[in-house]
Amino acid sequence: MRLRDVRDLIIDTFSWANYRQDMADPRRPGGILSQTAPTWVPDGDLRRLAAYKIAAAYDHNQAGQLHAVTRGDESALDRRELGDAAKLIDTALGYLLGDGQTITVPGAERVDAPAVDDSEPPEEVKTAALLQEDLRVWAEKELLPMRMQQAERVAVRGGDTVYTLAWDPARARPRLSVYDPGFYFPDFDDDADQADYPDRVHFAWQIPADPNRGTEERVRRITYELGPIGAHTRTAADGGRREPVVDGNGWALLTPGDTVDSEGRITRRYPWQPDRPTTVTCYLTDAEWRLKDLKGHHTVYNLPTDKATYRRRADGEVLERLDLMVDYLPVVHVPNTIPDAGEHWGRPIFAGVLQALDELSATDTDSAASSATTGAPVVAVSGARMPVNRTTGQPEPVMLRAGSVVQLADGGSMDVLDTAGQLAELRQRTDHLLDRIAVNSRLTAAGLGTLDPTALPSGYALELALGPLDSLIGEMRLVRDHKYTLLLKFVARLYQAGRVWPAGELPSARLAFGPLTPTDQAAVLDLVVKAYEAGVISLETAVRMLMDAGFPIDSASTEIDLIQARDFDAAARLADATGDSAAVREYLGLPEAVPETGPAPLIPTPDLPDPERTT
């Protein structure tokens, strides 16, 4: 990109694509969005949308086509792209998600723990266990692992992804949806910190015209907005808008359960905080606009309400500021990386090596051309009688094949253009670029599977080689830890709002990702056995270590009960066979038997002096 002034230098979250000329002004002629950017998209969002488009092109091996379209370079269509960008994305995604995801609630594992006095588990423990089980059932019904694959691949590729939740009365559960971040427009105030979440977000996209159905080009926008609680509304008689519900005297009625406080504000008590009234609720609006009704000053943030056509829900409710009966936006934005201070957006996994991917593609293209001349070399012949075209009188080209014989005159010669050296140099450059990409992306050669296993002398050396990858995935999981905790909290609150789960404050649930690298289960088993036999860890800790290593154990407490039951059964069989109580005690690991002279005191008593001697 040619810079004519320091004001042309843009440094932001999407600067990783600034080396491309079409990122300076995506809407200008020749820009990446010059022909596809809708007029209702604000200029402040164009660079972000252009970055998403560039990232998707690299993922689908279409960077050459994009280059040809934006720069008019037809030679870019011959660019060879062999899936290197997609490999970086899929590799990072696999390490990020691990071998599985588990919903956990702190304290739930103690519900089956044996009590000393045979009492019931505490109420908070039973609540945690019930919440954990219900959330896992919801995740299975909503195909959460597959939804996460969809969403997280978009985040790793483009830098961001978005989840939305909505209560489905027919299924009596929250429904989970995944949105492309290109449809996502958070509405920040001018003085707002983008590190905080806004009170209003939009999802908008353009619908093309359909001559068969007689529809024109339209813009659809879905808006979630926090605002003060208002009067109860219903669908108007004409079905186009919503209107307040009034009594016989024309007074607006409140939603059942709402009250008015001393300051005249409408308050509501939500099931998750029944003891604390609030004045805030979330409104949903879903509407369409004809593209020809939008003027130049209209953007996704200020579409005219008088031109809107509001959509209807499945039950017939018009979606114009529909009260969702929750005090939060059921939207979760997940950035791929930790955003910079005051920023909202993340960066893709290959943001720092995009130019290296271009270099690799160019080298692959040159290697293909060099391979053609190496496999079918150019041959120069002198002193040979070549066939002549009788019509034109010009020599005809001769194709050499295996077994061909060329008759040369005296002093004739034949020379072959040897490009094997150049091909070897290009292959070395390819290896160099792959190593550079592995290092700078922090996925490492070991993580990408290009490292020779024989080059590592020990497992400790492998751990050191995977160190940058561990740090990278740790940062990616750190930014997601709060996001998925928030998602599960929203799920629980929607169940409460739908009157399916009881009211009351619920504990926080977490989504735990699987191990980053494969675990040596044999080594872990050997370590657990030795540590348990030595008495340095308990049976509970031993079982928990086996669970963390991937052994198929569903419940630690259940597994401990089975182990102990089998121990006592085997001890009983040993007692019946031998009649040796000492052998049975040794098998169970119990202390030696108390001597026949009587039981030893629980608390040792000191030697008392003889009364007669003291007197």
ZAMARGU-4260 file (C-alpha; in steps of 0.2 Angstrom, whole numbers, plus 5000, padded with zeros to 4 digits):
<rodrens>
0) 5000/5000/5000 | 5007/5017/4995 | 5007/5030/5008 | 5006/5048/5003 | 5004/5056/5020
5) 5006/5050/5038 | 4987/5052/5039 | 4986/5037/5027 | 4994/5026/5040 | 4981/5016/5049
10) 4985/5006/5065 | 4971/4996/5072 | 4966/4978/5076 | 4965/4975/5057 | 4982/4982/5052
15) 4988/4964/5049 | 4980/4966/5032 | 4987/4984/5028 | 5000/4977/5016 | 4986/4974/5004
20) 4981/4989/4993 | 4963/4986/4995 | 4963/4988/5014 | 4967/5007/5014 | 4949/5011/5008
25) 4938/4996/5005 | 4925/5006/4996 | 4935/5015/4984 | 4936/5010/4966 | 4946/4994/4965
30) 4944/4991/4984 | 4940/4974/4991 | 4922/4980/4994 | 4920/4993/4980 | 4906/4983/4972
35) 4899/4973/4986 | 4899/4985/5001 | 4880/4990/5004 | 4877/5008/5006 | 4869/5005/5024
40) 4886/4998/5031 | 4895/5012/5040 | 4912/5017/5035 | 4919/5013/5052 | 4914/4994/5049
45) 4921/4993/5032 | 4939/4988/5037 | 4933/4974/5048 | 4921/4967/5034 | 4936/4968/5022
50) 4947/4959/5034 | 4934/4945/5036 | 4933/4943/5017 | 4952/4942/5015 | 4953/4929/5029
55) 4939/4919/5021 | 4948/4920/5004 | 4964/4913/5011 | 4954/4899/5020 | 4946/4893/5004
60) 4961/4895/4993 | 4954/4910/4984 | 4967/4923/4988 | 4974/4923/4970 | 4956/4926/4963
65) 4953/4940/4976 | 4970/4948/4971 | 4966/4946/4952 | 4949/4955/4955 | 4955/4969/4966
70) 4971/4973/4957 | 4966/4967/4939 | 4981/4955/4938 | 4975/4940/4928 | 4992/4931/4932
75) 4986/4929/4950 | 4973/4917/4944 | 4987/4904/4941 | 4993/4906/4959 | 4995/4889/4967
80) 4987/4888/4985 | 4988/4871/4993 | 4978/4874/5009 | 4992/4880/5020 | 4980/4894/5028
85) 4966/4881/5031 | 4979/4869/5040 | 4984/4883/5052 | 4966/4886/5056 | 4961/4868/5058
90) 4977/4864/5068 | 4974/4879/5080 | 4955/4874/5082 | 4960/4856/5086 | 4972/4861/5100
95) 4960/4874/5106 | 4945/4863/5108 | 4955/4848/5114 | 4948/4830/5114 | 4931/4836/5121
100) 4922/4849/5132 | 4914/4846/5149 | 4902/4857/5158 | 4906/4858/5176 | 4898/4866/5191
105) 4909/4868/5207 | 4903/4857/5221 | 4893/4845/5210 | 4906/4831/5213 | 4903/4831/5231
110) 4884/4825/5230 | 4889/4807/5230 | 4903/4809/5243 | 4901/4797/5258 | 4895/4807/5273
115) 4903/4803/5290 | 4886/4804/5299 | 4875/4797/5285 | 4867/4814/5283 | 4861/4822/5267
120) 4872/4832/5256 | 4871/4851/5259 | 4857/4860/5248 | 4870/4870/5238 | 4879/4853/5233
125) 4863/4846/5227 | 4858/4862/5218 | 4876/4862/5209 | 4874/4843/5204 | 4856/4846/5197
130) 4862/4861/5187 | 4877/4852/5180 | 4866/4838/5174 | 4853/4849/5167 | 4865/4859/5157
135) 4873/4844/5150 | 4857/4838/5144 | 4853/4855/5136 | 4870/4854/5128 | 4867/4837/5121
140) 4850/4842/5114 | 4857/4858/5106 | 4872/4850/5099 | 4884/4861/5108 | 4900/4853/5103
145) 4895/4854/5084 | 4889/4872/5087 | 4906/4876/5095 | 4915/4869/5080 | 4906/4880/5069
150) 4908/4896/5079 | 4926/4893/5084 | 4932/4889/5067 | 4925/4906/5061 | 4933/4914/5076
155) 4950/4906/5073 | 4949/4911/5054 | 4942/4929/5056 | 4945/4934/5073 | 4928/4934/5080
160) 4912/4924/5082 | 4894/4927/5090 | 4882/4916/5099 | 4863/4921/5102 | 4851/4912/5113
165) 4832/4913/5112 | 4818/4904/5122 | 4808/4891/5112 | 4791/4888/5120 | 4787/4873/5109
170) 4803/4864/5114 | 4804/4872/5132 | 4822/4876/5131 | 4834/4889/5125 | 4839/4888/5107
175) 4857/4892/5102 | 4862/4900/5086 | 4879/4905/5078 | 4881/4921/5068 | 4894/4926/5056
180) 4903/4941/5063 | 4901/4950/5047 | 4882/4952/5051 | 4886/4958/5069 | 4886/4977/5073
185) 4888/4982/5091 | 4881/5000/5094 | 4894/5009/5105 | 4891/5027/5111 | 4904/5039/5105
190) 4912/5040/5123 | 4910/5022/5127 | 4924/5010/5131 | 4923/4996/5118 | 4930/4984/5131
195) 4913/4985/5139 | 4898/4977/5131 | 4885/4989/5123 | 4867/4991/5128 | 4862/4988/5109
200) 4868/4976/5096 | 4862/4973/5078 | 4862/4959/5066 | 4860/4965/5048 | 4862/4958/5031
205) 4855/4962/5013 | 4842/4950/5005 | 4843/4950/4986 | 4828/4953/4975 | 4818/4938/4969
210) 4809/4940/4953 | 4800/4924/4955 | 4792/4929/4971 | 4791/4947/4966 | 4801/4954/4981
215) 4814/4968/4980 | 4831/4970/4988 | 4829/4972/5006 | 4839/4975/5022 | 4835/4964/5037
220) 4840/4970/5054 | 4838/4961/5071 | 4841/4972/5086 | 4843/4968/5105 | 4842/4983/5116
225) 4842/4986/5135 | 4830/4999/5141 | 4818/5004/5154 | 4803/4993/5157 | 4787/4999/5149
230) 4769/4996/5149 | 4762/4979/5143 | 4760/4978/5124 | 4752/4967/5111 | 4750/4965/5092
235) 4739/4978/5085 | 4723/4974/5076 | 4730/4978/5059 | 4745/4966/5063 | 4758/4978/5058
240) 4764/4986/5074 | 4763/4984/5093 | 4751/4994/5104 | 4750/4996/5123 | 4736/4986/5132
245) 4724/4998/5141 | 4710/4996/5153 | 4692/5003/5151 | 4698/5020/5156 | 4712/5021/5144
250) 4726/5018/5156 | 4740/5008/5151 | 4742/4991/5160 | 4758/4984/5167 | 4764/4966/5163
255) 4758/4954/5176 | 4771/4954/5190 | 4777/4972/5187 | 4775/4986/5200 | 4778/5005/5200
260) 4790/5011/5213 | 4790/5028/5223 | 4799/5037/5209 | 4786/5031/5196 | 4797/5019/5188
265) 4791/5001/5183 | 4801/4988/5192 | 4802/4969/5190 | 4809/4955/5200 | 4817/4942/5189
270) 4818/4923/5195 | 4837/4924/5196 | 4837/4938/5209 | 4819/4938/5217 | 4825/4949/5231
275) 4831/4964/5221 | 4819/4973/5209 | 4826/4981/5193 | 4820/4993/5180 | 4829/4986/5165
280) 4823/4973/5152 | 4828/4968/5134 | 4818/4972/5119 | 4819/4962/5102 | 4815/4970/5086
285) 4816/4961/5069 | 4812/4972/5054 | 4815/4974/5035 | 4818/4989/5024 | 4817/4991/5005
290) 4834/4996/4999 | 4827/5009/4988 | 4819/5018/5004 | 4836/5020/5012 | 4845/5037/5008
295) 4864/5040/5009 | 4864/5045/5027 | 4855/5029/5033 | 4866/5016/5041 | 4863/5000/5051
300) 4863/5011/5066 | 4849/5024/5061 | 4837/5015/5049 | 4820/5024/5048 | 4807/5016/5058
305) 4793/5023/5047 | 4799/5013/5033 | 4801/4997/5042 | 4791/4981/5040 | 4791/4971/5056
310) 4792/4952/5055 | 4781/4940/5066 | 4786/4927/5078 | 4780/4909/5075 | 4766/4912/5088
315) 4760/4928/5078 | 4768/4941/5089 | 4775/4956/5080 | 4793/4958/5084 | 4793/4977/5087
320) 4802/4980/5104 | 4795/4964/5110 | 4799/4962/5129 | 4810/4947/5131 | 4807/4947/5150
325) 4826/4946/5154 | 4838/4960/5160 | 4853/4956/5148 | 4857/4954/5130 | 4856/4936/5125
330) 4871/4938/5114 | 4889/4932/5117 | 4903/4939/5107 | 4919/4928/5107 | 4935/4936/5101
335) 4949/4924/5095 | 4963/4933/5104 | 4964/4945/5119 | 4958/4962/5112 | 4970/4977/5114
340) 4965/4989/5128 | 4949/4998/5124 | 4946/4986/5109 | 4932/4974/5105 | 4938/4963/5091
345) 4951/4949/5090 | 4963/4943/5077 | 4964/4928/5066 | 4977/4914/5069 | 4987/4918/5054
350) 4986/4937/5056 | 5005/4939/5059 | 5010/4927/5044 | 4999/4932/5030 | 5013/4939/5020
355) 5022/4923/5023 | 5008/4913/5016 | 5009/4924/5000 | 5027/4921/4999 | 5024/4902/5001
360) 5011/4903/4987 | 5022/4912/4975 | 5036/4899/4979 | 5024/4885/4976 | 5019/4893/4959
365) 5038/4895/4954 | 5041/4877/4960 | 5027/4870/4949 | 5035/4880/4934 | 5052/4873/4937
370) 5046/4856/4939 | 5038/4857/4922 | 5055/4861/4914 | 5064/4848/4925 | 5053/4834/4920
375) 5051/4839/4902 | 5067/4849/4899 | 5070/4861/4885 | 5081/4853/4872 | 5092/4863/4859
380) 5098/4853/4844 | 5111/4859/4831 | 5116/4849/4815 | 5100/4839/4814 | 5088/4838/4799
385) 5071/4844/4806 | 5055/4840/4797 | 5048/4854/4786 | 5030/4859/4784 | 5028/4858/4765
390) 5015/4871/4765 | 5024/4885/4774 | 5042/4879/4772 | 5045/4881/4791 | 5053/4868/4802
395) 5040/4859/4813 | 5043/4857/4831 | 5049/4840/4837 | 5043/4832/4853 | 5056/4820/4861
400) 5049/4805/4869 | 5056/4790/4878 | 5066/4780/4865 | 5067/4794/4852 | 5082/4795/4840
405) 5088/4811/4833 | 5101/4809/4819 | 5114/4823/4820 | 5126/4828/4806 | 5145/4829/4808
410) 5148/4842/4821 | 5130/4842/4827 | 5126/4844/4846 | 5112/4843/4858 | 5110/4853/4874
415) 5097/4851/4888 | 5092/4865/4899 | 5094/4858/4917 | 5083/4867/4930 | 5085/4854/4944
420) 5097/4865/4954 | 5084/4879/4954 | 5070/4867/4959 | 5080/4861/4974 | 5083/4879/4979
425) 5064/4882/4978 | 5060/4867/4989 | 5073/4873/5002 | 5064/4890/5002 | 5048/4881/5004
430) 5054/4872/5019 | 5061/4888/5026 | 5045/4897/5024 | 5035/4883/5033 | 5047/4884/5047
435) 5045/4903/5048 | 5026/4901/5048 | 5027/4888/5062 | 5038/4899/5073 | 5029/4916/5070
440) 5011/4909/5072 | 5017/4900/5088 | 5009/4884/5082 | 5027/4877/5081 | 5033/4863/5069
445) 5029/4850/5082 | 5012/4856/5084 | 5009/4856/5065 | 5016/4839/5063 | 5031/4844/5052
450) 5045/4840/5065 | 5054/4824/5063 | 5051/4814/5079 | 5068/4807/5079 | 5075/4824/5081
455) 5069/4825/5099 | 5080/4816/5111 | 5066/4815/5125 | 5049/4819/5130 | 5055/4834/5140
460) 5062/4841/5124 | 5045/4839/5115 | 5037/4848/5129 | 5050/4862/5127 | 5046/4862/5108
465) 5028/4864/5112 | 5030/4878/5124 | 5025/4892/5112 | 5009/4882/5107 | 5005/4880/5125
470) 5006/4898/5128 | 4996/4902/5113 | 4981/4890/5117 | 4982/4896/5135 | 4979/4914/5129
475) 4965/4908/5117 | 4956/4898/5131 | 4958/4913/5144 | 4948/4924/5133 | 4935/4911/5131
480) 4933/4906/5149 | 4922/4921/5154 | 4912/4920/5138 | 4907/4902/5140 | 4903/4905/5158
485) 4892/4919/5153 | 4884/4908/5139 | 4879/4895/5152 | 4873/4908/5164 | 4861/4915/5150
490) 4855/4897/5147 | 4851/4894/5165 | 4842/4911/5166 | 4831/4908/5151 | 4826/4891/5159
495) 4821/4901/5174 | 4812/4915/5164 | 4802/4901/5155 | 4796/4894/5172 | 4805/4877/5169
500) 4818/4879/5182 | 4814/4886/5200 | 4818/4903/5205 | 4834/4908/5215 | 4852/4912/5212
505) 4861/4898/5203 | 4880/4894/5204 | 4891/4898/5190 | 4895/4884/5177 | 4911/4882/5167
510) 4915/4874/5151 | 4931/4865/5153 | 4941/4860/5137 | 4950/4844/5135 | 4969/4841/5136
515) 4980/4851/5124 | 4991/4836/5119 | 4988/4817/5120 | 4991/4810/5137 | 5003/4795/5141
520) 4990/4785/5150 | 5002/4771/5154 | 5014/4783/5162 | 5000/4791/5172 | 4993/4774/5178
525) 5011/4769/5183 | 5013/4785/5193 | 4996/4784/5201 | 4999/4766/5207 | 5016/4770/5214
530) 5010/4785/5223 | 4994/4777/5230 | 5004/4762/5236 | 5017/4773/5244 | 5003/4782/5254
535) 5007/4799/5247 | 4990/4802/5238 | 4972/4796/5243 | 4961/4785/5233 | 4950/4800/5228
540) 4965/4809/5221 | 4971/4794/5212 | 4954/4792/5203 | 4953/4810/5199 | 4971/4809/5191
545) 4965/4794/5181 | 4950/4804/5175 | 4960/4819/5170 | 4971/4807/5160 | 4956/4802/5150
550) 4952/4785/5158 | 4933/4781/5155 | 4927/4785/5173 | 4911/4795/5174 | 4910/4798/5192
555) 4924/4798/5205 | 4913/4793/5220 | 4905/4779/5210 | 4921/4772/5205 | 4928/4773/5223
560) 4913/4764/5229 | 4915/4750/5216 | 4934/4748/5220 | 4931/4747/5239 | 4916/4735/5236
565) 4927/4723/5226 | 4941/4724/5239 | 4930/4718/5252 | 4922/4705/5241 | 4940/4698/5238
570) 4945/4700/5256 | 4930/4689/5261 | 4935/4676/5248 | 4952/4676/5255 | 4946/4674/5273
575) 4935/4659/5268 | 4950/4651/5259 | 4964/4654/5272 | 4955/4658/5288 | 4970/4669/5291
580) 4964/4686/5298 | 4981/4694/5297 | 4982/4690/5278 | 4965/4698/5276 | 4970/4714/5286
585) 4986/4715/5275 | 4976/4714/5259 | 4964/4728/5264 | 4978/4738/5271 | 4971/4739/5289
590) 4982/4741/5304 | 4987/4726/5315 | 4974/4718/5327 | 4973/4725/5344 | 4981/4713/5357
595) 4970/4701/5368 | 4975/4710/5384 | 4962/4724/5380 | 4960/4739/5369 | 4973/4752/5369
600) 4967/4769/5375 | 4962/4782/5362 | 4971/4796/5371 | 4987/4790/5380 | 4987/4795/5399
605) 5003/4801/5408 | 5010/4791/5422 | 5002/4797/5438 | 5013/4798/5454 | 5011/4786/5469
610) 5000/4795/5482 | 5009/4786/5496 | 5026/4792/5490 | 5020/4810/5487 | 5014/4811/5505
</rodrens>
